Amino acid sequence: MRQNFVAGNWKMNLTLPEAQALTTEIVQELREEQPSQRPQVVICPPFPLLMGVGQLLGEGDNPALGAQNFHQKDSGAYTGEVSAKQLQSVGCDYVILGHSERRQHFREDDSLLAEKLKTALTAGLKPIFCVGESLETREADETFDFIGQQLAAGLFHLSQEEFGKVVIAYEPIWAIGTGRTASTQQAQEVHAFIRAQVAAAYDEATAANTTILYGGSCNAQNARELFSQPDVDGGLIGGASLKAADFVAIIKSF
Ligand code: PGA
């Protein structure tokens, strides 16, 4: 379902007390608004903090809890790993997949991501699937080819029904954590391209129903302009999700 949507990716930040203080502040500030009137909000803490944060989110599915990663197998001898079912059992509804930091530092490639997508969906988790080009790719004028390839290899093997549970995030690598945001025009043109690719792979109705987020130095100052673009449905927020006032201002930017 296409909806206004803001997800906070806390990455490897915060201790449990810090995370609980931040969550309490976010929940309090959102309390004035009816859950039905706000965008879908998802908070993605590191694994050990999931339950402690989830307990503070209250009843209902907005804000929802999300994870940042999991292992592709259901269970077994994979010391140190976490399964999708385990995440689901501690209250996660969403999981981030294909983030450029996982692709780059942990060598997650398209075939692994395709496998992980299936595992997530089987466990009942909704994937937030990230795509995005490097600066080198953008400067070589290969952004659209590159994103098209990431979508085709990582995502479009899903059935139409499975695909309907996926949220896509466009995160240009050169904009992540750099303070350098894509211009509204750069974001809009890639989002429109992604939506057209979805229409070609499935159909127009599926494309019109797909939630596509922008990520990369999105903050309380630039969110409103980015979210006003016709194909930008919200944001995947890193640094600015670690401060309650900034994150809530972004949530209120529609
Ligand atoms: P940023 O991170 O907002 O800190 O740039 C976004 C992300 O990596 O999801």
Residues whose N, C-alpha, C, O or C-beta is under 5 A from the ligand:
A	BS01	PGA	N9 A175 I176 G177 T178 G215 G216 S217 C218 L236 I237 G238 G239 A240
